[in-house]
Amino acid sequence: MKEFGFGADLGGTTIKMGLFKTDGTLLEKWEIPTDTSNQGGNILRDIAATVHNKMVEKELTKDMVEGIGIGVPGAVDHHGVVNKAVNLGWGVLPVEEELEKLSGLKVKAGNDANVAALGENWMGSGKGYNSLVMVTLGTGIGGGIIIDGRIVSGANGAGGEIGHIIVNDQELEACNCGHYGCIEQYASATGIARMARRSMATTTTESKLRTFGDQVSAKDVFDCAREGDKLACEVVEDVCNLLGATMAKIGCVVNPDVFVIGGGVSKAGQILLDNLMEPFRAQVFHAASETPIVLASLGNDAGIYGAVRMILD
């Protein structure tokens, strides 16, 4: 195995980059802007250029570099073809093939949430476990399933789309995906804020949350819940009941060694874990009731770690 590898985590605003040793040591990380002009036509060229420049700076030759791993915000099939990445302006794009031509290096591509899960399994909170399910609670909800150290991406690259499991068939507002009642509508950062606004609109309970009005955030909800605010506690309980039940369903299918919770909402910490365990245990198959639920530890670096791990197979 060669000594070095590059990881790239594509976002709509920036591309996180990392230079690693192939034993998992992060040597350097940096960001470059995501150029979404021309339907994202410059993105892969920019990645190839920044990798080339870093290799020149560090005096690395191609025979010293294992390749480039890349996490993409869209469905990626087994051939490294992306089937729409709306935030980047991409339609159907053979990412691995195109970036290999531009860089002259081996390339592996995967969905960004799946890749982050692989990163946590390799060097984060999932290290040492044979299998894990990662649930990423951010603006939306992403997910990743790792079995035997490999991403379960599914036939069309849609494996691990945990955020779009439907949990409420009475929902009248549409999710961004076009369906109604996805868990993303309730347990993402935007979903928790939405739940808080609904609770404030349909109750007269006194609450500090009302001082935030329509600008209430998921962080506000958890902060107030820690202080014992009744309405905030009810919102947290409702959110975690839905999320815990969703994780129980996943547990009945996958039965992972561990669930890892990441994303901005995971910064709520122990109050989130405490409220998830009861509904999870109440609804998961009894043999899986002791499955641990832990917080992710790599933060925003999980994607670049996972990207590098992909190229080591």
N, C-alpha and C positions, 0 to 999 in steps of 0.2 A: 504494500500500500504506500502511496505517495504521502508526503509529510504535511501538505497544506490543502486547504479547500476554502471556497468562498460561499457565503450564504447571502441570499437576497430576499427581503420581505416587502412585497409590493403593496403600497397603500395609495389611496387616491390623491394624497398631497405629497408624500415623501416615500422614498425607497430606502429602507434600512439595509445596510450592508455590513458584513462581518468577514474578517479574515481569521481563519481558525487553523490550528494544528489538527490533524485528523484524530488525535486522542481526545478531542473535545475542548481543548484550551482555546479560549477566545483571546486572540492577540490584539485585535483592533476593531473598532466599529465606527461607522460614520453614516451619514445620510446624504442623499442627493435628491433634488426636486423631481417629482413625477410630472413629466411633460405629456399632458393629455391632449395636446393639440394634434391635428392631423390624425384623429381617431387613434391616438396612442402610438402612432407609427414610429416615434423616436425612442420609446421606452427601452426596448431591448438593445438598441444601439448605444444608449446612454449607459446601460449596465455593462455591456462589453467594454466600453471605453474606460469606465471607472475601475474595472477589474484589471484591464491592461495597464493603466496608470499606476495602480497599486503594485502590480508585479514589477514594473520598472523601478518604482521607488524602493521596493524591498529586495530587488535583484533576484526575483524568482523566475525560473524558466518553466515552460509548459510541462517538462518531465518531472517537475517538483510539485505540481498542482493536480489534485484528484479531479477537480471540476468545480462547477457552479450549481448549487441547489437554489431553487427559487419557489417561493410561496406566492400564489396568485389569488386575488379575491374573486374567485369564480370556480365553476366546475372544471376539473381537469381529468381527462381519461388516462388509461394505462399507457397510451402512446405519447403523452405529454402535450395533447391538444386541448386548448382551452375552448370551451363552448360558452362564450359570452362572459366578459368581465366588464359590466356596464360602467363602473366607476373609472375604468381606464380607457373606455372608448373602443374596446376590442369586441369583435364578433367571434367567429371561429378562427383560431390562430394556432398553428403548430409551434408552440413556444420552444420546446426542446430543440427541434430541428433548426429553427431560425437562430436561436442564441448560440447553438453550436457552430453554425456557419460564421457568425459574427465574431465569436471569441476564439474559435479553434480549440475549445475545451469541451469535455463531457458535461452534459447538462441534464438535470432531473428537475421536473416541475410537479407541484402538487397544490391542492387547495390550501389557502393560507391557514385556516382553522385546523385542518388535518395536520399540516406541517408543524404548527405550534404544539399540538398534542404530542407529536413525535419528539419535539425538542424537550418537552417536560418529561417524557419517558426516558430520554437519553441522559439528560444532565440536570433535571429539575426534580419536582416533588414526586414524580412517578419513577424515578431511578430505582432499578432493582426489581421492579414489577414486570411480570410477563405480559400483562394486559392492562389497559386502562381506557376509560372514557373521560375525555376532557369536555367540560361545558364552559364556554367563554361568554361571560355576561358583559357585553359592552353596549354600544348604541343599539345593536341587534343582539342576537344570540347565535354564536357559532358552536361547532362541536367537532370532535375528532375521536375516532375509535382506533386503538392500536392493539393488535393481537400478534403475539410472538415477535414483537419489535417491528411490525410492519403496519402501514396505514391500510385500513379497510376503506377504500374509496368508492367501491361499488361499480356496477357496470357502466354507468354514465358519469361517474365522478361526483355523484350526489350523496354518497355515504357520509354519515355523520351530520346531516342537516337537522340537527336537534331542534333548532329554533322554529322549525316549521311543522313540528308535531302539533296537531290540533287538540286542544284541551277544553274548548268551550264551543259547543255547536249552537249556542244561543247568541254569539257575538254578532253585532250588527255593523261594526266598523271593520273595514278590510285591512288586512296586513299588507305590508309592502310587496309580498309575494303574490297577492291577489286573492288568497284564501281568507277565511274568517276564523278567528279564535286560536291562532297559533300561540304557543308558549312565549314567543318573542314579544307578543303584544302585552304581556303581563310581567315578565321577569327580567327583561332587558332594562338598561338604565332608563330608556325612554318609556318603557312599559310600566316600570315602578312609579315614575312620575305621573303617568297617565292614571294609574290606579289611585294614587293619592288625590289627584284632581277630582276623580269620580267620587271618592269617599267624601271629600269636602263638599261636593255639590249635592250629595244625597243624604247627608247627616247634619245635625246641629251640634255635634260634639265639639266642645272647646278644644283647641289644639294650637300649638305653636306653629304647626304647618300652615295655618291660615295666614300667617304673617308673610309667607313667601308667595301666596296667591298662585297665579298661573305659572310663575317662574320656579315653582318647587322642583327639586331634583331628587334623584335616588339617594344621594348623599344626605340631603336634608332629612329624608324619611328615616334612614338608619341612625343618624345623629339624634334625632328626636326620640326614636324608639329606645335608644340607650338611656335616655333621661327619664323614661317611663311614660312618655306622652301616649295617652290611650289610643288616639286615632292612628298615630304612627305605628304603634304596636300591632294594631289590627291590620293595617296595610301590609306590614312585614309578614304577619302570620298568613294572610291570604295569598301573598306572592309565594311564600315558601311552601304552602300547601300545594299550590299548583306545580311548582318546580319540583318539589320532592316526589309528587305523584308521577310526574313525567320521568324523572330519573328512575323510579321504581319500575316503570314499564320498560325502560332501556335495560335495567338490571335483569329483568325476566328474560330478555332476549340475548344479551351479551354476557351477563354475569362476569364483569371485569374484576380484576384484583383490587382496583381502586378507582374512585371518581376524583378527578382533579377539577377544581373550580378556578377559572381565571377571568381576565377582563377587569375593567374598572370597578364593577360592582363588587368583585371579590375583596376589594380593599375594606369593605364593611367588616371583614374578619369573622371573629368567633360568633357574633350575633347571627350572622348568616348561616354558619354551620349548625349552630344549636337549633335554629328553627327549621332546618332542612331534615334533620335526622328522624324526627318523629313521624312525619308523613311518609318519608321514604321507607322506614321500617314497617310502618303499618300496611303498606301496599305492595312491597316487593315480595317475591316468593321466599318462604321462610328460610330456605337454605342460604339465601344471599343477604339476609337481614343484617349481618355484621360487616358488610362491605364498607371499608373506611371511605370517608369523604374528606378531602384535604384541600388546602389552598395552593394554587400554583406558586412557584418560587422564582421563575425566570423573568416574570414581568414582560415588558415589551421586547425582550431579547429571545423569547421562546421561538419565534418564527425563524430567526437566522440560525439558531442552534438546530432546529429541525430540518431546515433547508440543507445544511451541511451533512446532517446524518443521512439524508436520502441518497447522497452521492457515494456513500461508503459501501452500499450493498453491491 
